[in-house]
Amino acid sequence: MKLGIIKERKTPPDTRVPLIPWQCASLVDEYRRLEIIIEDYPERCYKGSEYQKKDIPVVDDLSNCDVILGIKEIPVEHLLPGKTYFFFSHTIKKQAHNRKLLQAILQKNIRLIDYECLRYPDDGRILGFGRFAGIVGAYNGLMAFGKRYQLFNLKPAYLCFDLKELEYELKKVKLGPEKILVTGAGRVGHGVLEVMKLAKITQVTASDFIHKNFKEPVFAQVEFPEYNKHKGGKPFDEKEFYTYPENFESDFLKFLPETDILIAGHFWAPKAPRFFTREDMMEDSFNIKVIADISCDLDGPIPATIRSSKITDPLFGYDPVTGKETDPFNKDAVTVMAVDNLPCELPRDASEDFGNHLMKDIIPLLMEGDGEGILKNATIAENGKLTEKYTYLQDYVDEK
């Protein structure tokens, strides 16, 4: 099997890579039938010379590969017919901007395996960059607060060489008795927790967060049952919430007077309750100064997230009175961080973490067999057709 790693061609450039040099060398050593080649891409966080030092060829043409790995969507004109591709296609929710991509994949007889759909038999996701989204998002939130009140000055995450340098920067964090609310407890939430611990911020319960005062900085991590309630007054039922989110309403207002920094790492569905409204933000009881919206749902649960921001310019201000953007440090505004590609700020570490899971859980299925159907269940298209599990995308493909 010949496996190629493609040059990322989406704008803005993504410097991450599915497998880093030592991982490629390790796989080639383990599987004698496997050859790995890298398409030349000077912007990649690992340079071509680093692969060549591990005897991994750097080439300009992947047309003789059997399997091609990427990260982001591949422009239609660069898709090679008849190949097996792995990448994040962002098509399974019928995203309109990628309709032509899926149409081309079918026309070119490509087998598409979407990283997002690769799941363990117990339904847990195998691959993702959530941990690093959480790490960078939480770091950026602290950076924003430090800048807003001139308490400390953190180096932007994207200028840190790697996670170790970012961890060193966190030693500069000096907070008073501020309260930080973290939503979500998945991979993103775990990444946020790493930063809170490195910054030596104490974790407290949601109840203590609301009802007690502290002399040191603290944070509480909350999940769906703690900020949603049933409209009929019934006890929170997680299964009902996932199935019928419209039966619930927000119970978030109790946190607003007590929160200085909101770090949002939750999953949110369009039918689920919004956390709070613009009108809530105009109340005297609204205390939040900085919002680090890692989830970055535009027109979603947080009204201040009116746009996504760029890695090199991550902050903007939101004025609740006008509902418009303003200077990020305007005293009457909330400072918002809403970068939607946060893992790209630590591309070397994020790539290594991703590649470790790819090595351990996915490449063996390609080389030794897919006994549990993990690859099969993540295959969206094959032989010019949608696979049975993804036939619901047919009307999307047909533009109906």
DADAUR-V128399 format. One record per residue. N is the residue number from 1. OMEGA is omega as a letter, one per 40 degrees, with the letter a starting at -180 (999 if undefined). NEAR is the number of other ideal C-beta (glycine too) atoms within 12 Angstrom. Layout:
n=N omega=OMEGA near=NEAR
n=N omega=OMEGA near=NEAR
//
This chain:
n=1 omega=i near=24
n=2 omega=a near=25
n=3 omega=i near=39
n=4 omega=i near=39
n=5 omega=a near=43
n=6 omega=i near=40
n=7 omega=i near=32
n=8 omega=a near=35
n=9 omega=a near=23
n=10 omega=i near=29
n=11 omega=e near=11
n=12 omega=a near=18
n=13 omega=i near=20
n=14 omega=a near=32
n=15 omega=a near=29
n=16 omega=a near=40
n=17 omega=a near=43
n=18 omega=a near=45
n=19 omega=a near=44
n=20 omega=a near=36
n=21 omega=a near=32
n=22 omega=i near=24
n=23 omega=i near=35
n=24 omega=a near=39
n=25 omega=i near=26
n=26 omega=a near=23
n=27 omega=i near=34
n=28 omega=i near=29
n=29 omega=a near=17
n=30 omega=a near=18
n=31 omega=a near=21
n=32 omega=i near=10
n=33 omega=a near=16
n=34 omega=i near=28
n=35 omega=i near=27
n=36 omega=i near=45
n=37 omega=a near=34
n=38 omega=i near=43
n=39 omega=a near=34
n=40 omega=a near=24
n=41 omega=a near=29
n=42 omega=a near=16
n=43 omega=a near=22
n=44 omega=a near=34
n=45 omega=i near=34
n=46 omega=a near=35
n=47 omega=i near=22
n=48 omega=i near=26
n=49 omega=i near=15
n=50 omega=i near=24
n=51 omega=a near=31
n=52 omega=i near=19
n=53 omega=i near=16
n=54 omega=i near=25
n=55 omega=i near=19
n=56 omega=a near=35
n=57 omega=i near=28
n=58 omega=a near=29
n=59 omega=i near=24
n=60 omega=a near=15
n=61 omega=i near=19
n=62 omega=a near=33
n=63 omega=i near=19
n=64 omega=i near=18
n=65 omega=i near=29
n=66 omega=a near=25
n=67 omega=a near=37
n=68 omega=i near=37
n=69 omega=i near=44
n=70 omega=i near=43
n=71 omega=a near=42
n=72 omega=i near=34
n=73 omega=a near=33
n=74 omega=i near=38
n=75 omega=a near=20
n=76 omega=a near=23
n=77 omega=a near=11
n=78 omega=i near=27
n=79 omega=i near=34
n=80 omega=a near=29
n=81 omega=i near=19
n=82 omega=a near=21
n=83 omega=i near=33
n=84 omega=a near=35
n=85 omega=i near=44
n=86 omega=i near=42
n=87 omega=i near=43
n=88 omega=a near=38
n=89 omega=a near=40
n=90 omega=i near=26
n=91 omega=a near=33
n=92 omega=i near=25
n=93 omega=i near=21
n=94 omega=i near=21
n=95 omega=a near=19
n=96 omega=a near=13
n=97 omega=i near=15
n=98 omega=i near=30
n=99 omega=a near=26
n=100 omega=i near=23
n=101 omega=a near=37
n=102 omega=i near=40
n=103 omega=a near=25
n=104 omega=i near=28
n=105 omega=i near=41
n=106 omega=a near=31
n=107 omega=a near=18
n=108 omega=i near=26
n=109 omega=a near=20
n=110 omega=i near=35
n=111 omega=a near=32
n=112 omega=i near=45
n=113 omega=a near=38
n=114 omega=i near=39
n=115 omega=a near=37
n=116 omega=a near=28
n=117 omega=i near=35
n=118 omega=a near=35
n=119 omega=i near=24
n=120 omega=i near=20
n=121 omega=i near=13
n=122 omega=i near=9
n=123 omega=i near=11
n=124 omega=a near=16
n=125 omega=a near=27
n=126 omega=a near=34
n=127 omega=i near=38
n=128 omega=a near=29
n=129 omega=a near=39
n=130 omega=a near=35
n=131 omega=a near=35
n=132 omega=i near=40
n=133 omega=i near=43
n=134 omega=a near=41
n=135 omega=a near=45
n=136 omega=i near=47
n=137 omega=i near=54
n=138 omega=i near=51
n=139 omega=a near=46
n=140 omega=i near=50
n=141 omega=i near=52
n=142 omega=i near=47
n=143 omega=a near=41
n=144 omega=a near=43
n=145 omega=i near=42
n=146 omega=i near=33
n=147 omega=a near=27
n=148 omega=a near=31
n=149 omega=i near=22
n=150 omega=a near=10
n=151 omega=i near=22
n=152 omega=a near=22
n=153 omega=i near=18
n=154 omega=i near=33
n=155 omega=i near=24
n=156 omega=a near=28
n=157 omega=a near=42
n=158 omega=i near=32
n=159 omega=i near=19
n=160 omega=a near=27
n=161 omega=a near=19
n=162 omega=a near=26
n=163 omega=a near=30
n=164 omega=i near=15
n=165 omega=i near=22
n=166 omega=i near=37
n=167 omega=i near=26
n=168 omega=i near=18
n=169 omega=a near=31
n=170 omega=i near=34
n=171 omega=a near=17
n=172 omega=a near=22
n=173 omega=i near=33
n=174 omega=a near=21
n=175 omega=i near=31
n=176 omega=a near=19
n=177 omega=a near=17
n=178 omega=i near=35
n=179 omega=a near=39
n=180 omega=i near=46
n=181 omega=a near=48
n=182 omega=i near=46
n=183 omega=i near=47
n=184 omega=a near=37
n=185 omega=i near=23
n=186 omega=i near=26
n=187 omega=i near=31
n=188 omega=i near=39
n=189 omega=i near=36
n=190 omega=i near=25
n=191 omega=i near=42
n=192 omega=i near=48
n=193 omega=i near=29
n=194 omega=a near=32
n=195 omega=i near=44
n=196 omega=a near=36
n=197 omega=i near=20
n=198 omega=i near=24
n=199 omega=i near=39
n=200 omega=i near=20
n=201 omega=a near=37
n=202 omega=i near=23
n=203 omega=i near=26
n=204 omega=i near=27
n=205 omega=i near=16
n=206 omega=a near=28
n=207 omega=i near=14
n=208 omega=i near=17
n=209 omega=a near=32
n=210 omega=a near=27
n=211 omega=a near=16
n=212 omega=i near=18
n=213 omega=a near=16
n=214 omega=i near=24
n=215 omega=a near=12
n=216 omega=i near=20
n=217 omega=a near=28
n=218 omega=i near=33
n=219 omega=i near=42
n=220 omega=i near=39
n=221 omega=a near=36
n=222 omega=i near=36
n=223 omega=a near=22
n=224 omega=a near=33
n=225 omega=a near=20
n=226 omega=i near=27
n=227 omega=i near=39
n=228 omega=i near=38
n=229 omega=a near=23
n=230 omega=a near=23
n=231 omega=a near=18
n=232 omega=i near=13
n=233 omega=i near=11
n=234 omega=i near=14
n=235 omega=a near=13
n=236 omega=i near=24
n=237 omega=a near=19
n=238 omega=a near=16
n=239 omega=i near=11
n=240 omega=a near=20
n=241 omega=i near=30
n=242 omega=a near=19
n=243 omega=a near=14
n=244 omega=a near=20
n=245 omega=i near=27
n=246 omega=i near=17
n=247 omega=a near=22
n=248 omega=i near=31
n=249 omega=a near=23
n=250 omega=i near=28
n=251 omega=a near=26
n=252 omega=a near=38
n=253 omega=a near=27
n=254 omega=a near=26
n=255 omega=a near=36
n=256 omega=a near=34
n=257 omega=a near=22
n=258 omega=a near=33
n=259 omega=i near=40
n=260 omega=a near=38
n=261 omega=i near=46
n=262 omega=i near=51
n=263 omega=a near=50
n=264 omega=a near=46
n=265 omega=a near=46
n=266 omega=i near=39
n=267 omega=a near=26
n=268 omega=i near=32
n=269 omega=a near=22
n=270 omega=a near=15
n=271 omega=a near=17
n=272 omega=i near=28
n=273 omega=i near=30
n=274 omega=a near=31
n=275 omega=i near=41
n=276 omega=a near=38
n=277 omega=i near=22
n=278 omega=i near=24
n=279 omega=i near=16
n=280 omega=a near=27
n=281 omega=i near=34
n=282 omega=i near=22
n=283 omega=i near=17
n=284 omega=a near=10
n=285 omega=a near=17
n=286 omega=a near=32
n=287 omega=a near=27
n=288 omega=i near=42
n=289 omega=a near=37
n=290 omega=i near=44
n=291 omega=i near=52
n=292 omega=a near=52
n=293 omega=a near=48
n=294 omega=a near=50
n=295 omega=i near=38
n=296 omega=i near=33
n=297 omega=i near=29
n=298 omega=a near=20
n=299 omega=a near=16
n=300 omega=a near=29
n=301 omega=a near=35
n=302 omega=a near=42
n=303 omega=a near=31
n=304 omega=a near=46
n=305 omega=a near=34
n=306 omega=i near=29
n=307 omega=i near=24
n=308 omega=a near=25
n=309 omega=a near=33
n=310 omega=i near=21
n=311 omega=a near=30
n=312 omega=i near=15
n=313 omega=a near=16
n=314 omega=a near=39
n=315 omega=i near=37
n=316 omega=i near=31
n=317 omega=i near=32
n=318 omega=i near=37
n=319 omega=a near=25
n=320 omega=a near=31
n=321 omega=a near=18
n=322 omega=a near=16
n=323 omega=a near=18
n=324 omega=i near=18
n=325 omega=i near=23
n=326 omega=i near=23
n=327 omega=a near=19
n=328 omega=a near=30
n=329 omega=i near=22
n=330 omega=a near=22
n=331 omega=a near=14
n=332 omega=a near=18
n=333 omega=i near=31
n=334 omega=i near=47
n=335 omega=a near=40
n=336 omega=i near=46
n=337 omega=a near=49
n=338 omega=i near=41
n=339 omega=a near=38
n=340 omega=i near=28
n=341 omega=a near=36
n=342 omega=a near=44
n=343 omega=i near=40
n=344 omega=i near=35
n=345 omega=i near=42
n=346 omega=a near=43
n=347 omega=a near=37
n=348 omega=a near=32
n=349 omega=i near=34
n=350 omega=i near=42
n=351 omega=a near=38
n=352 omega=i near=30
n=353 omega=i near=36
n=354 omega=a near=42
n=355 omega=i near=37
n=356 omega=i near=24
n=357 omega=i near=29
n=358 omega=i near=36
n=359 omega=a near=34
n=360 omega=a near=20
n=361 omega=a near=27
n=362 omega=a near=34
n=363 omega=i near=36
n=364 omega=i near=22
n=365 omega=i near=28
n=366 omega=a near=29
n=367 omega=a near=23
n=368 omega=a near=18
n=369 omega=a near=12
n=370 omega=a near=20
n=371 omega=a near=11
n=372 omega=i near=19
n=373 omega=a near=19
n=374 omega=i near=30
n=375 omega=i near=33
n=376 omega=a near=22
n=377 omega=i near=25
n=378 omega=a near=37
n=379 omega=a near=32
n=380 omega=a near=42
n=381 omega=i near=38
n=382 omega=i near=26
n=383 omega=i near=16
n=384 omega=a near=20
n=385 omega=i near=22
n=386 omega=i near=28
n=387 omega=a near=28
n=388 omega=a near=16
n=389 omega=a near=19
n=390 omega=i near=31
n=391 omega=i near=15
n=392 omega=i near=16
n=393 omega=a near=33
n=394 omega=a near=21
n=395 omega=i near=14
n=396 omega=i near=26
n=397 omega=a near=27
n=398 omega=a near=14
n=399 omega=i near=13
n=400 omega=999 near=9
//
